[in-house]
Amino acid sequence: MSDAVTRLNTALAGRYAIERELGEGGMATVYLADDLKHERKVALKVLKPELAAVVGAERFLAEIKTTANLKHPHILPLFDSGQADSFLFYVMPYLEGETLRDRIDREKQLPVNDAVAIALRVGGALQHAHTQGVIHRDIKPANILLQDGEPVVADFGIALALGVAGHNRLTETGLSVGTPFYMSPEQATGDQAVGSSTDTYALGSVLYEMLVGEPPYAGATAQAVLGRIIAGKPVSATEERPSIPANVDAAIRKALEKLPADRFSSAQEFVRALGDQHFRYGEPATTGGRAAVRPWNRLTMSFAALAAVLTLTLGWMLQRPESPELVQRFSLALEEGQYPIEWLSLSPDGSAMVSGYPNENGEGRLWLRRFDGDLASTPIPGTEGPTSDPIISPDGEEVAFVQDGLLKAVGLEGGVVRVLAASVQCCPRWGPDGFVYYTDASQGISRVPVTGTGGEGEPVIPRDPGDDVVRYFQILPGGEVAVFSVRGPPWRIEAIRLDSGERNVVVRGGTRPYFARTGHLVYGTLEGQIFAAPFDDEAMELTGPAVRLIDGMYVRLSDPSFSLSDSGTLAYWVSPRQSQRPVWVDRDGREAPLNVDRQDFLYPRLSPQGDRLAAAVVAENDTDLWVFDLDRGAESKITFGGRNQFFPVWTPSGDSLTFSDGTGIPNTIYLAPSDGSGGVDTLLAREGLQFPMSWSRDGQTLAYYESHPETLRDLWVLATEGEPEPFLITPFEERAPAFSPDGRWLAYVSTKSGQNEVYMQPYPGPGPELVISIAGGTEPVWSPDGSELFYRSADLMMVVDLADPARPGTPERLWVDRYVRDPNGNAAPNYAIDVDGQRFVMLRAAVENDNELIVVLNWTEDLKRLVPN
């Protein structure tokens, strides 16, 4: 171990432990270290001694703190900074993977769509920083990290700190901030008062290098490079690589203008130009043989114009099947009052799409959009209420969907609604053999004839112990092999030989598989990507590498939102900035704001005193628990870095939170201090999945439910000084147990009637089982005094009088329920009630940007070209 590492470890004792050196740059040395307090790996960067001496500790540390306020998915955050011994250091997350520099060195030139996608995301990060008054000053491939293919900009603080804190002394010593190949002309001439256009210039240089293979101005020495940047003639990426679209070349040329005033006024303008195929700048675009619509472009068109194009294109496809098919991409905006969800289905011929989202009144239902008509969405009669997982039949006449635990089917234009099966969880797909396959209540795969039986189907694939759920079953052409996804851990896609039951893991980390007519397996990831790889159904394995074809797809928790038709049309939602914000709602349905700024909530829970709100907060497909002080607006993060940390439950004292962590196996129920002071205690760790729901008021017993491969989901209780004990085990699904305030009753949800209903029984029993809900019910919550029970049914919030618990009253409607339900199908309350029983914390879905549905006609032509068999 070097003397520097030894000194560092001594100086940082108790905070960080250096493991090894990762690399050395012009400004800092990077070490891999253990963050001892938070038990995580970090990248600890130590400023070069000569720079530390020039800048000074006080000024450097004061300026670098500016970056702690930058919060963006494509900006690497600052964890910590300080002085130890004579070292100036700052700490950032440790990301495994490569830098953009590594990828360019390996591939030389990147695919156009990959390069543009990276530039778009980096541009968004720069725009966020610039609006906060922060200029990076050293954008270059080595400072762009690639995590699962997504770019993350690093070192946002160091160049700023050096430039602001020590620019006078740096100039005196001849040191400069920036890297010659990517310096703007004003940086090259030593101007330290640079603006945001300096970063835009550098990003233009990086994009040019990704496309061409070298920076726009090269040279054998730094002086030669800087001279060409200042005085060299304008460059054109298209001259070096004719396949580059004209608008991309024009955007790069404008970004690389010598004068800042001639460049884009913001990084956002640069991003827009890259996405606008009509953007031109300076000299006329080269008019070679390039197609007007390139595979990665999006066209935003009016519905009428797009309808005409799609109608003509579909007609041409039908008349000329033997000709090479034209790949076209179109962007459709959502209509007012709608927002994207994970559920959409294309008809086999690609001419229509069914999706599920609320109408203008917030009422859930399925909607039909035909691409050969006027493109307007029309509601499908008979699908009113919460629905999920629509899938259009092979003949294009019907759509199957899941509603209240039932698999139903109805004509695309409406008609008689048929019940095909009961005890259904999700994910139906029509088979070529006269059956519909779906995920059943045991979380395995069952099937039912397309004519339906109305009861439970025939089991096909059981769920293995330790797995979460099996879904998205598709039989391949030939009828001998099928593929499906397993929500693990680990997440994976498997193939099965139907006659023998032989199974083989095909892809790790993928979900929602489709088998394309080109012989490729197409699947999504939790990171919003679509991959494809050639697949041999006889061998049940991939025969070539998987290729990433789409980035930026919308993912809702665990479901990538895309659909692939038999004809080769692809549709997917572009990832929106969608939020689920908490609001107050009174018993008459009137809304009021709630003093919480953060968004993307799940499972809000008010403290026993009503002054704090706990919730799971989703960010980049990770889920952590937060607590919010409703009076002061302060917030505390309770967990760190979880993927499946859900179901916060307050202890009666309000001092602690119980929650479920399904990140690993076994699933674990933890207890953590609610003040964010850290540390957790394990309450329960055992095989299967356990979901904490309710504490008895005396704090002695926790009610939870557990998944079991044979008995589905069952109710259990755990005494603080005892072992788990079953409360209700049946062949049906029992979920969401809730203790009454006096601890004498347990309310819960069961599927014993064939659909979700709310029941209750005396605790600890024995006693009668009382049916509380009528015509379906989930998410039961007691009033604070125990005189009422609230639940959700279809599109209504309901209340039942329980002044005499042994004689429940008739359910009454409170309001039309337009708020976000439990998205995981667990029937767990996705709302909370205040201590006075007069208002509720509900989650309102809101969209903070324009959402796009991308439709790609003949996408499989791209697939054949980009992913050879």
ABEGO torsion letter per residue (X at the ends): XBAAAAAAAAAABGABBBABBAEBBAABBBBBBBBAAAGBBBBBBBBBAAAAAAAEAAAAAAAAAAAAABBBAABBBBABBEBBEABBBBBBBBBBEBBAAAAAAAAGBBBAAAAAAAAAAAAAAAAAAAAAGBBAGABBAAABBBBGGBBBBBGAAAAAAAAAAAAAAAAAAGBBBEBAAABBAAAAAGBABBBAAAAAAAAAAAAAAAAAGBBABBBABAAAAAAAAAABBBBBAAAABAABBAAAAAAAAAAABABAAABBABAAAAAAAAABAABBBEBBBBBBABBABBAABBBBBBAAAAAAAAAAAAAAAAABAABBBBBBBBBBBBBBGBBBBABBBBBAAGABBBBBBBBAAGBBBBBBBBAABAGBBBBBBGABEBBBGBBBBAAGABBBBBBGGBBBBBBAAEEBBBBABBGBABGBBBBAAGBBBBBBAAGBBBBBBAAEAGBBBBBABBBBBGBABBBGBBBBBGGABBBBBBBOOBBBBBBBBAAAGBBBBABBGBBGBBBBAAGBBBBBBAAGBBBBBBBBAAAGBBABBBBBABBGBBBBGABBBBBBBAAGBBBBBBBBBBBBBBBBBBAAGBBBBBBBABBGBBGBBBBAAGABBBBBBBBGGBBBBBBBBAAAGBBBBABBGBAABBGBBBBAAGABBBBBBAABOBBBBBBBBAAGAEEBBBABBBBEBBBBABBBAAGABBBBBBBBAAAEBBBBBBBAABBBBBABBBABBBBGBBBBAAGABBBBBBAAAGBBBBBBBBOAOBEBBBBABBGEBBGBBBBAAGABBBBBBEABBBBBBAABAABBBBBBBABBBABBBBAAGAGBBABBBBAAGABBBBBBBBBABBBBBBBBBGAAAAAAAABBX
